[in-house]
Amino acid sequence: MLVLGIESSAHTFGAGVVERGMVLANEKRMYRIGTKGMIPARVAELHAKNAAPVIKAALDRAGIAAEDIGGVGYTRGPGMGPCLQVGMLAAKTLADRLRVPIVPVNHAVAHVEIAKKEAGLKNPIALYVSGGNSQILRLEEKPSRHYTVLGETFDIGVGNMLDAFARGIGLNPAWGSTVAMEARGGRYIAMPYTVKGMDFSFTGLLTHASGLAKDRSRKDLCYSIQETAFAMLCEATERALLMTNSSELCVCGGVAQSERLKEMLAGMCKEHRIRFGYAGNEYNADNGAMIAYAAERLIEKGVHARLRDCDVKQRYRIEEATVP
């Protein structure tokens, strides 16, 4: 079955095409944040302008016509409401026109599932790190198949924290990836470190690092905030792995594009003889292919929604989601 997936939870409008688990197309357009971050209404406006061209580009890349599509998936949440609405409306329009099943997909589930597929892992602990989310997840089979949260941020996601720091010190573009580039060659400055069991907090770290911006080297601050945040994630994840006696770990989500984070996690896993894997950056960044992949597997299990029941949910917890 050919399935089209639409992603629109934040700065990216993406459309992907999957058939039997193989990605045939993965097209996207992104909102340029500059130094000011995202304004949801403006991002949604850009998504609305890009929806038809991106979907057409995905169909062209896959070498198919819209009429060849056998199912449609879209991101129900979590995410920014106006942006999610654009993706939902595009998906409902297509599903109605083509008379095919439609599947609301949890954004986090899609990230984890495609990372597992790409890494060849069966049942790993998942460290999901993105702009709005930072969670340590485990798949459970009872009472029904679902992800449970072993640990998570008490306040903001690590991606949002790094982006906010980037904005505060004037980096352009204000992304965590720009912080990573600036961090090269930096020296460590002591920073607040907050881990409680398998949970963690980043606001104290952000406040402290931002407060030093006038007096300390920008390079040193970028290095220090990144190293501290990633060390916190590694400690909590290591604890989760050992407490659950797990033998596999995957990292996924936007922040999983960080080479430094993957390096630190790989070192920890090597020490404990744990298999470690992740998807390529194309699938760690927000994308439509991961939505299509999750939607195809759900449709194969008979899971889909009535058009009138399709909606969006900004705070769509992964524990609530149906898992392929």
BELJOZI-V433839 format. One record per helix or strand of 2 or more residues. SS is the DSSP state (~ for helix, > for strand). FROM is the first residue (numbers start at 1). LEN is the number of residues. If there is no record, write none. Layout:
ss->{SS & SS}
from->{FROM & FROM}
len->{LEN & LEN}
//
This chain:
ss->{> & > & > & ~ & ~ & > & ~ & > & ~ & > & > & > & ~ & ~ & > & > & ~ & ~ & > & ~ & ~ & > & ~ & ~ & ~ & ~}
from->{2 & 12 & 22 & 40 & 66 & 71 & 81 & 101 & 107 & 125 & 134 & 146 & 158 & 176 & 195 & 199 & 203 & 218 & 248 & 254 & 259 & 275 & 281 & 288 & 307 & 318}
len->{6 & 8 & 9 & 23 & 3 & 7 & 18 & 6 & 13 & 5 & 7 & 8 & 11 & 8 & 2 & 2 & 9 & 27 & 5 & 4 & 14 & 4 & 4 & 13 & 3 & 3}
//
